[in-house]
Structures are given as C-alpha cells and as structure tokens.
Amino acid sequence: MSVVVCGSVAYDYLMEFDGEFSDFILPDQIHILSVAFNVPRLRKEFGGCAGNIGFNMKKLGMDPIICATVGKDFGDYRAWMESNDISISGIKVIDDMFTAQCFITTDEKNNQLTSFHPGAMEEGHSNSIPDSEGIEMVILSPDGKESTILHANEMHSKGIPIMYDPGQGLPMFDKSEILNFIDQADWIILNEYEASLLSEITGLDRDQIKTKVTAMIITKGGEGSDIFVDDQLISIDPVPAENEADPTGCGDAYRAGLIYGMTHDLGWEKSGKLGSLLGSIKVQSHGTQNHKVELEDLLSRL
C-alpha cells in the first residue's frame, strides 16, 4: 500500500537574521514598508511540502508517491531523491521553467518571513496522479490552484481517501472551491491561523467544519496539536527538543508521522504523538531533510 503526496517540490534558501523583525518594522509605517535585513548565514536546501513529507515518510519505511511538477534545474534534487530511494515516478519535469523556489528568513525568536516563487509548480495540472494499485490515501498539500482541484477530483472520483492540507495556499481559492474540498476530504489538517482563515472564507466555524470530516487536526507549534474526531478532542502535547536549531519543515514532519500512524492502525492519540516526536527530531537539525530518523526508536518512545 502507498500514500500519494501532492504538492510542491522546491529549493529552499534559508537565511538567519540575528535580531527580531519587530525591532525594524514600525507599525505606523507599514503602508510604506521598506526594510532590508542583513542575513549572515545562508543555506540552500531541498524542500517543498510534498518533498518534505515524502522524505519523512520514506525515513519511516513508507513508499510515498510524490506527485509534483519541477523545472529544468531539478537535477540536484533528483540525485538527492534517488540517493534516499524516493521514487520520482510521479514527478514531471517542465523543461522551460524553474523548480519552485522558497526564500525563508528566520529571526532569533523563530519568526519567519517567506517569499515563494512557484515556477513549474504552476503546471501541476498537466501531471495527473499516476495509476497505481494499492493507493491507501492522498494528502493534498499546498500546490498550484488548478492542480489542487484536478488531484482532488481525481482521487475523489476513485474513492481514495483525501487529507486536505491547504496551508498557505488557502487564499488562492474562493468559498465554493474550498467548500468543495471540504466535502471531498476525509480529514483536514492545518495550523491555528489557517483554521481561522478557513472559517473566515467559508463562513463556517470550527464546530461546523469538523462535523463534515472524519477528523480535523489543528497544529499549534510549540503548544502541540488538537485532533477533533467524532465528539472527542484529543490534545497532543508537544515534545521538547534538546536543541531548537530550525523550525522550518516541522509541520511536514508532523504530517508524515501522523499519516504513518493512521495507515498502521496506531489510533489517533499515538499517531498524533508520533507526529510530535518526528517534528521534535526535525527541529534539532537545520534544513527540512537533514535529520536522522530511527523508526524503532520512535515507536519505542510511544
């Protein structure tokens, strides 16, 4: 059995700012904002939501099918995936475009400023999900607008369960489109801000949204996560990290751990705890795909 991961495959440019953004952004001058930050440290990493989730799934012993479009500069990322035995069968190269690029600046309080160039990701609608036997579920992580609609319709028509993970792509869609995603989804996962934005766009409060799906998962960063299933609220405590090096990609690691638990019948509480454990391991490494994962150790810690 396999899990399809739809979304972005991107190069991440991660920069660290020695200070706090709030010291340089004047609230009363926000309408004429012109700010430059000196970033003494820069790293180029392999990233993108689908790439990150797929990487973590593979480290957990799963065989994800990453469905994404990339550009003519995909070579380095291709070599990285192949070295980690991650299948690229569902990835399509667009020869006249660049792979998506993400530029993230993090201050000393772990606040982040992000700029994202979608590049070839915008052509995701030209890449249908591969026909494969034994697809257990699909996670629709942030992607191009047309490709998200296409892949949701494809999976729904085949009766394959969908986890809707709108992320920062929420503002691309109007009310009717998002309501359709909710109707097609079996599960929804998002952070607190996204949950509030989802309610604002749809006009539905959280209680109304959670009745439309089997489970609604809301991540809360350093405060853990909440899983709403049936009439229950399962609160998952955060797992403290020994050294908080870089928060980028923690949410993607959480999703991989959660999905591992879901597909291995661990139950919602243990699945959420596994997600928190994996997120805690990720935060101790710079970049989104540089951490080491020992599955047996993780399961024993549960």
C-alpha positions as CSV (number, residue, x, y, z in Angstrom):
1,M,0.0,0.0,0.0
2,S,1.2,3.5,-0.7
3,V,0.3,7.1,0.0
4,V,0.2,9.8,-2.7
5,V,1.7,13.2,-1.7
6,C,0.6,16.1,-3.9
7,G,2.3,19.5,-3.5
8,S,5.4,21.4,-4.0
9,V,9.0,20.2,-4.6
10,A,11.2,23.2,-4.1
11,Y,14.6,24.5,-3.4
12,D,14.7,26.3,0.0
13,Y,17.0,29.3,0.6
14,L,17.2,29.5,4.4
15,M,18.5,32.7,6.0
16,E,19.1,33.6,9.6
17,F,18.7,37.1,11.0
18,D,20.5,38.0,14.2
19,G,17.7,40.1,15.8
20,E,13.9,40.4,15.9
21,F,11.9,41.6,12.9
22,S,9.7,43.6,15.3
23,D,12.7,45.9,16.1
24,F,12.9,47.0,12.5
25,I,9.2,47.1,11.4
26,L,7.4,50.2,12.5
27,P,3.7,49.6,12.8
28,D,2.7,53.2,11.9
29,Q,4.9,53.0,8.7
30,I,3.7,49.6,7.5
31,H,2.0,51.3,4.5
32,I,5.4,52.4,3.1
33,L,7.4,49.4,4.3
34,S,10.9,49.3,3.0
35,V,13.1,47.0,5.2
36,A,16.4,45.3,4.5
37,F,17.8,42.6,6.8
38,N,21.4,41.5,6.8
39,V,21.5,37.7,7.0
40,P,24.9,36.4,7.9
41,R,24.0,32.7,7.3
42,L,22.5,31.2,4.2
43,R,21.8,27.6,3.2
44,K,20.3,26.1,0.1
45,E,18.3,23.0,1.0
46,F,15.9,20.6,-0.6
47,G,12.3,21.4,0.4
48,G,8.8,21.9,-0.7
49,C,5.8,20.5,1.3
50,A,5.5,17.3,-0.9
51,G,9.2,16.8,-0.9
52,N,9.5,17.2,2.9
53,I,6.5,15.0,3.7
54,G,7.7,12.3,1.2
55,F,11.2,12.4,2.7
56,N,9.9,11.8,6.2
57,M,7.6,9.1,5.1
58,K,10.5,7.3,3.4
59,K,12.5,7.5,6.6
60,L,9.6,5.8,8.4
61,G,9.8,2.9,6.0
62,M,6.9,4.0,3.8
63,D,6.8,4.2,-0.1
64,P,5.3,7.6,-0.9
65,I,4.3,8.6,-4.4
66,I,5.2,12.2,-4.8
67,C,3.0,13.9,-7.4
68,A,4.6,17.2,-8.4
69,T,6.0,19.3,-11.3
70,V,9.6,20.6,-11.3
71,G,11.8,22.6,-13.6
72,K,14.9,22.3,-15.7
73,D,17.1,22.7,-12.6
74,F,15.7,19.6,-11.0
75,G,19.0,17.6,-11.4
76,D,20.4,18.2,-7.9
77,Y,17.1,17.4,-6.3
78,R,16.7,14.3,-8.5
79,A,20.0,13.0,-7.3
80,W,19.1,13.6,-3.7
81,M,15.8,11.7,-4.0
82,E,17.5,8.8,-5.7
83,S,20.2,8.7,-3.0
84,N,17.4,8.4,-0.5
85,D,15.5,5.8,-2.5
86,I,12.5,8.1,-3.0
87,S,10.5,7.3,-6.2
88,I,10.3,10.1,-8.8
89,S,7.8,8.2,-11.0
90,G,5.1,10.8,-10.2
91,I,7.3,13.8,-10.8
92,K,7.1,15.6,-14.2
93,V,9.8,18.0,-15.5
94,I,8.8,21.2,-17.2
95,D,11.8,22.0,-19.4
96,D,11.3,25.7,-19.9
97,M,10.7,26.7,-16.2
98,F,12.5,26.6,-12.9
99,T,11.7,24.4,-10.0
100,A,9.8,26.2,-7.3
101,Q,12.0,28.4,-5.0
102,C,11.3,29.4,-1.4
103,F,13.2,32.1,0.4
104,I,12.8,32.0,4.2
105,T,14.4,34.4,6.7
106,T,14.1,33.4,10.4
107,D,14.8,35.8,13.3
108,E,16.2,34.9,16.7
109,K,12.6,34.4,18.0
110,N,11.8,31.9,15.2
111,N,9.5,34.4,13.4
112,Q,9.7,33.9,9.7
113,L,9.4,35.9,6.5
114,T,8.8,33.8,3.4
115,S,8.8,34.6,-0.3
116,F,7.8,31.8,-2.7
117,H,8.2,31.5,-6.5
118,P,6.0,28.7,-7.8
119,G,7.8,28.2,-11.1
120,A,7.0,24.8,-12.6
121,M,4.6,24.1,-9.7
122,E,2.0,26.2,-11.6
123,E,1.9,23.5,-14.3
124,G,0.8,20.8,-11.8
125,H,-2.5,20.4,-13.7
126,S,-0.6,18.8,-16.5
127,N,0.5,16.0,-14.2
128,S,-2.2,13.6,-13.3
129,I,-1.7,11.3,-10.3
130,P,-0.1,8.0,-11.6
131,D,-2.3,5.0,-11.9
132,S,-1.1,2.7,-9.2
133,E,-2.5,-0.3,-7.4
134,G,-2.9,-0.1,-3.6
135,I,-3.1,3.7,-3.1
136,E,-4.3,3.9,0.5
137,M,-4.8,7.7,0.8
138,V,-3.6,11.0,-0.7
139,I,-2.5,14.2,1.1
140,L,-3.2,17.4,-0.8
141,S,-0.5,19.7,0.5
142,P,-0.1,23.3,-0.9
143,D,0.2,23.3,-4.7
144,G,-0.9,25.2,-7.7
145,K,-4.6,26.1,-7.8
146,E,-5.5,24.1,-10.9
147,S,-3.5,21.1,-9.9
148,T,-5.1,21.0,-6.4
149,I,-8.6,21.0,-8.0
150,L,-7.5,18.3,-10.5
151,H,-6.0,16.0,-8.0
152,A,-8.8,16.3,-5.5
153,N,-11.3,15.4,-8.3
154,E,-9.2,12.5,-9.5
155,M,-8.9,10.9,-6.1
156,H,-12.5,11.6,-5.1
157,S,-13.8,10.0,-8.2
158,K,-11.7,6.9,-7.5
159,G,-13.0,6.7,-3.9
160,I,-9.5,7.2,-2.4
161,P,-9.5,9.0,1.0
162,I,-8.2,12.5,1.0
163,M,-6.4,14.5,3.6
164,Y,-6.8,18.2,2.8
165,D,-3.8,20.2,3.8
166,P,-4.4,23.7,2.4
167,G,-1.6,25.5,4.1
168,Q,-0.6,28.9,2.7
169,G,-2.5,28.1,-0.5
170,L,-5.8,28.9,1.1
171,P,-6.2,32.5,-0.3
172,M,-6.0,31.2,-3.9
173,F,-9.4,29.6,-3.6
174,D,-12.9,31.1,-3.3
175,K,-15.6,30.0,-0.9
176,S,-17.3,27.5,-3.2
177,E,-14.0,25.8,-4.2
178,I,-12.9,25.4,-0.5
179,L,-16.3,24.1,0.5
180,N,-16.0,21.5,-2.3
181,F,-12.5,20.4,-1.0
182,I,-14.1,20.0,2.5
183,D,-16.9,17.9,1.0
184,Q,-14.4,15.7,-0.8
185,A,-12.0,15.3,2.1
186,D,-12.0,12.7,4.8
187,W,-9.6,14.6,7.0
188,I,-8.4,18.2,7.3
189,I,-5.0,19.3,8.7
190,L,-3.9,22.9,9.2
191,N,-2.4,25.3,11.8
192,E,-4.3,27.7,14.0
193,Y,-4.0,30.7,11.7
194,E,-5.1,28.6,8.7
195,A,-8.1,27.2,10.7
196,S,-9.2,30.8,11.4
197,L,-8.8,31.8,7.8
198,L,-10.7,28.7,6.6
199,S,-13.6,29.8,8.8
200,E,-13.4,33.3,7.6
201,I,-13.5,32.3,3.9
202,T,-16.2,29.6,4.3
203,G,-18.4,31.3,6.9
204,L,-18.3,28.0,8.9
205,D,-17.0,27.9,12.4
206,R,-14.7,25.0,13.6
207,D,-17.6,23.0,15.0
208,Q,-19.4,23.1,11.7
209,I,-16.3,22.2,9.7
210,K,-15.3,19.3,11.9
211,T,-18.7,17.7,11.5
212,K,-18.1,17.4,7.7
213,V,-15.0,15.2,8.1
214,T,-13.8,12.2,10.0
215,A,-11.1,14.2,11.7
216,M,-9.8,17.7,11.9
217,I,-6.3,18.2,13.0
218,I,-5.0,21.7,14.2
219,T,-1.3,22.1,14.8
220,K,-0.2,24.7,17.4
221,G,3.6,24.8,17.0
222,G,5.3,24.7,20.4
223,E,1.9,24.1,22.1
224,G,1.3,20.7,20.4
225,S,-1.8,19.9,18.4
226,D,-5.5,19.1,18.7
227,I,-7.3,16.3,17.0
228,F,-11.1,16.6,16.7
229,V,-12.6,13.2,15.9
230,D,-16.3,12.2,16.4
231,D,-17.2,14.2,19.6
232,Q,-13.7,13.9,21.1
233,L,-10.9,16.4,21.4
234,I,-7.6,14.6,21.6
235,S,-4.9,17.1,22.8
236,I,-1.4,16.1,21.8
237,D,1.4,17.6,24.0
238,P,4.5,19.0,22.3
239,V,7.7,17.0,22.6
240,P,10.5,19.3,23.9
241,A,13.6,19.4,21.7
242,E,17.1,19.3,23.2
243,N,18.3,21.9,20.7
244,E,15.9,24.1,18.6
245,A,18.0,24.7,15.5
246,D,15.5,25.4,12.8
247,P,11.6,25.2,12.8
248,T,11.3,25.0,9.0
249,G,9.6,21.8,7.9
250,C,8.4,20.7,11.4
251,G,4.8,20.7,10.2
252,D,5.6,18.5,7.3
253,A,7.4,16.0,9.6
254,Y,4.4,16.0,11.9
255,R,2.1,15.1,8.9
256,A,4.3,12.2,7.9
257,G,4.3,10.8,11.4
258,L,0.6,11.3,11.7
259,I,-0.1,9.5,8.4
260,Y,2.2,6.7,9.4
261,G,0.1,6.1,12.5
262,M,-3.1,6.4,10.5
263,T,-2.0,3.8,7.9
264,H,-0.6,1.4,10.6
265,D,-3.7,1.5,12.9
266,L,-2.0,3.2,15.8
267,G,-5.1,5.2,16.7
268,W,-5.4,8.9,16.8
269,E,-3.6,9.6,20.0
270,K,-0.4,7.6,19.2
271,S,-0.5,8.9,15.6
272,G,-0.5,12.5,16.9
273,K,2.3,11.7,19.4
274,L,4.4,10.1,16.6
275,G,3.9,13.3,14.6
276,S,5.0,15.4,17.5
277,L,8.1,13.2,18.1
278,L,9.1,13.5,14.4
279,G,8.6,17.2,14.5
280,S,10.8,17.5,17.6
281,I,13.6,15.5,15.9
282,K,13.3,17.7,12.8
283,V,13.6,21.0,14.7
284,Q,17.0,19.9,16.0
285,S,18.5,20.0,12.5
286,H,19.0,22.8,10.0
287,G,17.1,22.4,6.8
288,T,14.0,20.3,6.2
289,Q,15.5,17.0,5.1
290,N,18.8,16.6,7.1
291,H,17.5,14.9,10.3
292,K,18.1,11.2,11.1
293,V,15.1,9.0,11.8
294,E,15.2,5.7,13.6
295,L,11.7,4.1,13.3
296,E,12.2,1.5,16.0
297,D,13.4,4.2,18.5
298,L,10.4,6.4,17.6
299,L,7.9,3.5,18.1
300,S,9.5,2.5,21.4
301,R,9.2,6.1,22.7
302,L,5.4,5.9,22.1
